[in-house]
Amino acid sequence: MERAVGLLARFSRTVSEVSTEEEILPLLASALVENVGGAASAVVRIVGDWAEVVASQNLPPAFDGWRLEADELGDELGARFLETAKGAFAISHVRPLISHKNLFGVAVLLFGKGAEPTPAKLEVADALLDLAAVALGYLAQIEDLKRAHGDLRKAQRALVQAEKLRALGQMAAGVAHDLKNILNPLALQAQLVERAANKGNVRDVAETIHEMRATLARGVQTVERLRDYGRQTSESSAAPVDLNRLAQEAVVIAKPRLASSTVKVPSIALELGAPPVVPGHGDEILNAIVNLVINAIDAMKDVGGKVTIATGVDDGRTFVRVADTGPGMPPEVADHVFEPFFSTKGDQGTGLGLAMVYACMQHHAGTVDLDTAPGKGTRFTMRFPAAVK
């Protein structure tokens, strides 16, 4: 008994040190012959539509390339081996190689005439087969985990690629949204130039062309910002920004939107304080202010009201505030306004304006706060970091 336990312990250690089925099965075939007393052994596995000998010990050359159809793998297998061996063996025993209901194959033990194995020897054979089957089961689990890990990595790469494409699409849509807000006034300004030219009013033509050039310059800066994002060099273009000047530009850019009002025309007012310049990207901050003003105009286009752009310093932090006297927002809307593609405008909105405002303030290490309630208007406050003294 002690000898059998020691044998099984050694075999268990041996098969645990190898990492492939091709290494385990020859060890099993050899151990069966050495420790069960048989003349030869074979391990048969199903490979595709065939049952093949995948490992053996002392089999005669007649078994080279030997195989049979998988559905013939049954109780007659031992007799088939004796027939193929042509008298080299007289006794066969077929034992299953099975673990946790997983059948990995069978082992065929071959003995000479009068060498019938004892029940104790067959118990040792079964124990060796069980240990080998357990090792094969663990290897199969490892292979399954490797495949699952490979599938997971493929899925992760696909998700990363999808996220990159989503981010690229969101950024492109955001830039298109900003360009639309900036360039829309050009149509109105072109009409003004045409009217002034027809009247021979050279002064008005010159002033309007000056405004058009400024608008186009802002559009070019927005395109440049997209290129900077691609090159990841946007930090180098930070410069002192005059928030009062941006607030005034935002009024000029947003005024054409007032024409979309159907009943009462909202008004735009400025309440400019004396904020210090802030380091940043003027075109990006201007786009954010314009987005807030246009959203306010859209919220009041059927009821009228007032949009106020204020600047100043509060608790040491420079701010730009855009407030309106419109209908306000219920909590279920206010909780989601900064999420990309969330919009209450239906087909008229992209859901990117406020998301771009939020991204702008993150880019400038600042914050944007929302104060609103149904029937009490809406107020967005963009706060920039306090100046380092």
C-alpha positions as CSV (number, residue, x, y, z in Angstrom):
1,M,0.0,0.0,0.0
2,E,2.8,2.4,0.9
3,R,4.6,1.6,-2.3
4,A,1.4,2.4,-4.3
5,V,0.9,5.7,-2.4
6,G,4.5,6.7,-3.1
7,L,4.2,5.7,-6.8
8,L,1.1,7.9,-7.1
9,A,2.7,10.8,-5.3
10,R,5.7,10.7,-7.6
11,F,3.5,10.4,-10.7
12,S,1.4,13.3,-9.5
13,R,4.5,15.5,-9.0
14,T,5.8,14.5,-12.4
15,V,2.7,15.4,-14.4
16,S,2.3,18.6,-12.5
17,E,5.7,19.7,-13.7
18,V,4.7,19.5,-17.4
19,S,2.6,21.9,-19.3
20,T,1.2,20.2,-22.3
21,E,-1.0,17.1,-23.1
22,E,1.9,15.9,-25.4
23,E,4.1,15.6,-22.4
24,I,1.6,14.0,-20.0
25,L,0.3,11.2,-22.2
26,P,3.7,9.5,-22.9
27,L,4.4,9.7,-19.2
28,L,1.1,7.9,-18.5
29,A,1.7,5.2,-21.1
30,S,5.2,4.5,-19.6
31,A,3.9,4.5,-16.0
32,L,1.2,2.0,-16.9
33,V,3.7,-0.5,-18.3
34,E,6.2,0.0,-15.5
35,N,3.8,-0.2,-12.5
36,V,1.0,-2.4,-13.7
37,G,3.2,-5.1,-15.2
38,G,1.7,-5.0,-18.7
39,A,3.6,-5.8,-21.9
40,A,2.4,-2.6,-23.7
41,S,0.1,0.3,-23.3
42,A,-1.6,2.8,-25.6
43,V,-3.6,6.0,-25.0
44,V,-6.3,6.6,-27.5
45,R,-7.9,10.0,-28.1
46,I,-10.6,11.2,-30.5
47,V,-9.0,13.6,-33.0
48,G,-11.7,15.0,-35.3
49,D,-13.6,12.0,-36.8
50,W,-11.0,9.5,-35.8
51,A,-9.8,7.7,-32.7
52,E,-6.0,7.6,-32.8
53,V,-3.1,6.3,-30.7
54,V,-1.5,9.5,-29.3
55,A,0.9,7.9,-26.9
56,S,2.2,4.4,-26.4
57,Q,4.7,2.1,-24.8
58,N,6.1,-1.1,-26.5
59,L,3.5,-1.2,-29.2
60,P,4.6,-3.2,-32.3
61,P,5.1,-1.5,-35.7
62,A,1.7,-2.7,-36.8
63,F,0.2,0.2,-34.9
64,D,2.1,2.9,-36.7
65,G,-0.5,5.3,-38.2
66,W,-3.2,3.0,-36.8
67,R,-6.6,4.6,-36.3
68,L,-10.3,3.8,-36.4
69,E,-13.5,5.9,-36.9
70,A,-14.5,7.7,-33.7
71,D,-17.9,5.9,-33.5
72,E,-16.1,2.6,-33.4
73,L,-14.5,3.5,-30.1
74,G,-16.4,1.1,-27.7
75,D,-16.2,-2.1,-25.8
76,E,-14.6,-3.9,-28.8
77,L,-11.5,-1.7,-28.7
78,G,-9.5,-4.2,-26.7
79,A,-10.3,-7.0,-29.2
80,R,-9.3,-4.7,-32.1
81,F,-5.9,-4.1,-30.5
82,L,-5.3,-7.8,-30.0
83,E,-6.3,-8.5,-33.6
84,T,-4.0,-5.8,-34.9
85,A,-1.1,-7.1,-32.8
86,K,-1.4,-10.5,-34.5
87,G,-0.7,-12.7,-31.4
88,A,1.8,-10.4,-29.7
89,F,-0.6,-10.1,-26.8
90,A,-3.3,-12.3,-25.3
91,I,-5.1,-10.0,-22.8
92,S,-6.4,-6.5,-23.0
93,H,-8.0,-4.1,-20.6
94,V,-9.6,-0.8,-21.6
95,R,-9.8,1.9,-18.9
96,P,-11.4,5.3,-19.4
97,L,-9.4,8.5,-19.0
98,I,-12.0,10.6,-17.4
99,S,-12.2,13.6,-14.9
100,H,-15.2,15.6,-13.7
101,K,-17.4,13.9,-16.4
102,N,-14.9,15.0,-19.1
103,L,-13.8,12.0,-21.2
104,F,-10.3,12.6,-22.5
105,G,-9.9,9.2,-24.1
106,V,-9.1,5.6,-23.1
107,A,-6.0,3.7,-22.1
108,V,-5.5,0.2,-23.5
109,L,-3.4,-2.2,-21.3
110,L,-2.0,-5.2,-23.1
111,F,-0.6,-8.4,-21.4
112,G,1.0,-11.6,-22.6
113,K,-0.5,-15.0,-22.2
114,G,-1.1,-16.0,-18.6
115,A,-0.2,-12.5,-17.3
116,E,-3.6,-11.4,-16.2
117,P,-3.2,-8.4,-13.9
118,T,-4.4,-8.6,-10.3
119,P,-7.3,-6.3,-9.1
120,A,-4.7,-4.3,-7.1
121,K,-2.7,-3.7,-10.2
122,L,-5.8,-2.5,-12.1
123,E,-6.6,-0.2,-9.1
124,V,-3.1,1.3,-9.5
125,A,-3.8,1.7,-13.3
126,D,-7.1,3.5,-12.5
127,A,-5.4,5.8,-10.0
128,L,-2.7,6.7,-12.6
129,L,-5.4,7.4,-15.1
130,D,-7.3,9.5,-12.7
131,L,-4.2,11.6,-11.9
132,A,-3.4,12.1,-15.5
133,A,-7.1,13.0,-16.3
134,V,-7.0,15.6,-13.5
135,A,-3.9,17.1,-15.0
136,L,-5.5,17.1,-18.4
137,G,-8.5,18.8,-16.9
138,Y,-6.4,21.6,-15.4
139,L,-4.6,22.0,-18.7
140,A,-7.9,22.3,-20.5
141,Q,-9.1,24.9,-18.0
142,I,-5.8,26.9,-18.5
143,E,-6.3,26.8,-22.3
144,D,-9.9,27.9,-21.8
145,L,-8.7,30.8,-19.7
146,K,-6.0,31.7,-22.3
147,R,-8.7,31.8,-25.0
148,A,-11.0,33.8,-22.8
149,H,-8.1,36.2,-22.0
150,G,-7.3,36.5,-25.7
151,D,-11.0,37.1,-26.5
152,L,-11.1,39.7,-23.7
153,R,-8.0,41.5,-25.0
154,K,-9.6,41.6,-28.5
155,A,-12.8,42.9,-27.0
156,Q,-10.8,45.5,-25.0
157,R,-8.9,46.6,-28.1
158,A,-12.2,46.9,-30.0
159,L,-13.7,48.9,-27.2
160,V,-10.6,51.2,-27.1
161,Q,-10.9,51.7,-30.8
162,A,-14.6,52.3,-30.6
163,E,-14.0,54.8,-27.8
164,K,-11.4,56.6,-29.9
165,L,-13.7,56.8,-32.8
166,R,-16.5,58.0,-30.5
167,A,-14.3,60.6,-29.0
168,L,-13.1,61.7,-32.4
169,G,-16.7,61.9,-33.6
170,Q,-17.7,63.9,-30.5
171,M,-14.8,66.3,-30.9
172,A,-15.5,66.8,-34.6
173,A,-19.2,67.4,-33.9
174,G,-18.2,69.8,-31.1
175,V,-15.9,71.8,-33.4
176,A,-18.6,71.8,-36.1
177,H,-21.1,73.0,-33.5
178,D,-18.7,75.8,-32.4
179,L,-18.0,76.8,-36.0
180,K,-21.7,77.0,-36.8
181,N,-22.2,79.3,-33.9
182,I,-19.3,81.5,-34.9
183,L,-19.9,81.5,-38.7
184,N,-23.7,82.0,-38.7
185,P,-23.4,85.8,-38.3
186,L,-21.5,85.9,-41.6
187,A,-24.8,85.5,-43.5
188,L,-26.4,88.5,-41.7
189,Q,-23.2,90.5,-42.0
190,A,-23.1,89.8,-45.8
191,Q,-26.6,91.1,-46.1
192,L,-25.7,94.2,-44.2
193,V,-22.7,94.8,-46.5
194,E,-24.9,94.4,-49.5
195,R,-27.5,96.9,-48.2
196,A,-24.8,99.4,-47.2
197,A,-23.1,99.1,-50.6
198,N,-26.3,99.6,-52.4
199,K,-26.8,102.8,-50.4
200,G,-23.3,103.9,-51.0
201,N,-22.6,103.9,-47.2
202,V,-18.9,103.2,-47.3
203,R,-18.4,103.6,-43.6
204,D,-21.0,100.9,-42.7
205,V,-19.5,98.6,-45.3
206,A,-16.0,99.0,-43.7
207,E,-17.3,98.4,-40.2
208,T,-19.2,95.3,-41.2
209,I,-16.3,93.9,-43.1
210,H,-14.1,94.5,-40.0
211,E,-16.6,92.4,-38.0
212,M,-16.7,89.7,-40.7
213,R,-12.9,89.5,-40.6
214,A,-13.0,89.0,-36.8
215,T,-15.6,86.3,-37.2
216,L,-13.6,84.5,-39.7
217,A,-10.5,84.8,-37.5
218,R,-12.4,83.1,-34.7
219,G,-13.4,80.3,-37.1
220,V,-9.8,79.8,-38.1
221,Q,-8.8,79.7,-34.4
222,T,-11.4,77.0,-33.8
223,V,-10.0,74.9,-36.7
224,E,-6.5,75.5,-35.3
225,R,-7.7,74.2,-31.9
226,L,-8.7,71.0,-33.6
227,R,-5.3,70.6,-35.1
228,D,-3.7,71.4,-31.8
229,Y,-5.7,68.6,-30.2
230,G,-4.4,66.2,-32.8
231,R,-0.8,67.3,-32.2
232,Q,-1.4,67.4,-28.4
233,T,0.3,70.9,-28.3
234,S,-2.6,73.0,-27.2
235,E,-1.0,73.9,-23.9
236,S,1.7,75.9,-25.7
237,S,-0.8,78.3,-27.2
238,A,-2.2,79.5,-23.9
239,A,-2.2,83.3,-23.6
240,P,-3.7,86.1,-21.4
241,V,-7.4,86.4,-22.1
242,D,-9.6,89.5,-21.6
243,L,-13.0,88.1,-20.5
244,N,-14.7,91.5,-21.0
245,R,-13.7,91.6,-24.6
246,L,-14.8,88.0,-25.1
247,A,-18.2,88.8,-23.5
248,Q,-18.6,91.7,-26.0
249,E,-17.7,89.5,-28.9
250,A,-20.2,86.9,-27.8
251,V,-23.0,89.4,-28.0
252,V,-22.0,90.3,-31.6
253,I,-21.9,86.6,-32.6
254,A,-25.1,85.6,-30.8
255,K,-27.3,88.5,-32.0
256,P,-28.4,86.8,-35.3
257,R,-29.9,84.1,-33.2
258,L,-32.4,86.6,-31.9
259,A,-34.1,86.5,-35.3
260,S,-35.3,82.9,-34.5
261,S,-37.7,84.2,-31.9
262,T,-41.3,83.7,-33.0
263,V,-43.3,85.8,-30.5
264,K,-41.1,88.1,-28.4
265,V,-37.5,88.9,-29.1
266,P,-35.1,88.3,-26.1
267,S,-32.6,91.0,-25.3
268,I,-28.9,90.7,-24.4
269,A,-27.3,92.9,-21.7
270,L,-23.8,93.2,-20.5
271,E,-22.8,93.7,-16.8
272,L,-19.0,93.9,-17.0
273,G,-16.9,94.1,-13.9
274,A,-13.1,94.5,-13.8
275,P,-11.9,90.9,-14.0
276,P,-8.1,90.3,-14.4
277,V,-6.9,88.6,-17.5
278,V,-6.8,84.8,-17.2
279,P,-4.3,82.4,-18.9
280,G,-6.1,80.3,-21.5
281,H,-7.4,79.9,-25.0
282,G,-9.6,82.8,-26.0
283,D,-11.3,81.1,-28.9
284,E,-12.3,78.1,-26.7
285,I,-13.6,80.4,-23.9
286,L,-15.5,82.5,-26.5
287,N,-17.1,79.4,-27.9
288,A,-18.3,78.4,-24.4
289,I,-19.8,81.8,-23.7
290,V,-21.5,81.8,-27.1
291,N,-22.9,78.4,-26.4
292,L,-24.4,79.5,-23.1
293,V,-25.9,82.7,-24.7
294,I,-27.4,80.8,-27.6
295,N,-28.9,78.2,-25.3
296,A,-30.5,81.0,-23.2
297,I,-31.9,82.7,-26.4
298,D,-33.4,79.4,-27.5
299,A,-35.0,78.8,-24.1
300,M,-36.8,82.2,-24.4
301,K,-37.5,82.4,-28.1
302,D,-41.3,81.9,-27.6
303,V,-41.7,83.9,-24.4
304,G,-39.1,86.6,-24.6
305,G,-36.9,87.7,-21.7
306,K,-33.4,88.9,-21.0
307,V,-30.0,87.4,-21.3
308,T,-27.3,88.9,-19.1
309,I,-23.6,88.3,-19.5
310,A,-21.7,89.4,-16.4
311,T,-18.0,89.3,-15.5
312,G,-16.1,89.9,-12.3
313,V,-14.3,88.4,-9.3
314,D,-16.0,86.4,-6.6
315,D,-14.0,84.9,-3.6
316,G,-10.8,85.5,-5.4
317,R,-11.9,83.6,-8.6
318,T,-12.6,85.3,-11.9
319,F,-15.9,84.5,-13.4
320,V,-18.1,84.8,-16.5
321,R,-21.9,84.4,-15.8
322,V,-24.6,83.9,-18.3
323,A,-28.1,84.3,-16.8
324,D,-31.5,84.3,-18.4
325,T,-35.1,85.0,-17.2
326,G,-36.5,82.0,-19.1
327,P,-38.5,79.0,-17.9
328,G,-35.7,77.3,-16.1
329,M,-35.0,73.6,-15.9
330,P,-36.6,70.8,-13.9
331,P,-34.1,68.6,-11.8
332,E,-34.3,65.7,-14.2
333,V,-33.0,67.9,-17.0
334,A,-30.5,69.9,-14.9
335,D,-28.8,66.7,-13.7
336,H,-27.9,65.7,-17.3
337,V,-27.2,69.0,-19.2
338,F,-23.4,68.5,-19.2
339,E,-23.6,65.0,-20.7
340,P,-22.6,64.7,-24.3
341,F,-25.5,64.3,-26.8
342,F,-28.1,65.1,-24.1
343,S,-30.5,67.6,-25.6
344,T,-34.0,68.9,-25.1
345,K,-34.2,70.5,-28.5
346,G,-35.0,67.4,-30.5
347,D,-33.7,67.4,-34.0
348,Q,-32.6,71.1,-33.6
349,G,-29.9,70.3,-31.1
350,T,-26.7,68.2,-31.0
351,G,-26.4,67.9,-27.3
352,L,-22.8,69.1,-27.4
353,G,-23.0,72.8,-26.5
354,L,-23.0,72.4,-22.7
355,A,-20.7,69.4,-22.9
356,M,-18.2,71.6,-24.7
357,V,-18.6,74.3,-22.1
358,Y,-17.8,71.7,-19.4
359,A,-14.8,70.4,-21.4
360,C,-13.5,74.0,-21.8
361,M,-13.6,74.7,-18.1
362,Q,-11.9,71.4,-17.3
363,H,-9.2,72.3,-19.9
364,H,-8.7,75.6,-18.0
365,A,-8.7,73.9,-14.6
366,G,-11.9,75.8,-13.7
367,T,-15.5,74.9,-13.0
368,V,-19.0,75.6,-14.5
369,D,-21.9,75.8,-12.1
370,L,-25.6,75.6,-12.9
371,D,-28.3,77.4,-10.8
372,T,-31.8,76.8,-12.1
373,A,-35.4,75.9,-11.2
374,P,-38.7,75.8,-13.0
375,G,-40.0,79.3,-13.5
376,K,-36.9,81.0,-12.1
377,G,-34.6,81.2,-15.1
378,T,-31.2,79.7,-15.5
379,R,-27.7,80.9,-14.5
380,F,-24.4,79.3,-15.6
381,T,-21.2,80.5,-13.9
382,M,-17.8,79.8,-15.4
383,R,-15.1,80.2,-12.7
384,F,-11.4,80.3,-13.4
385,P,-8.7,79.4,-10.9
386,A,-7.5,82.1,-8.5
387,A,-4.4,83.9,-9.6
388,V,-1.2,82.7,-7.9
389,K,0.3,85.5,-5.9
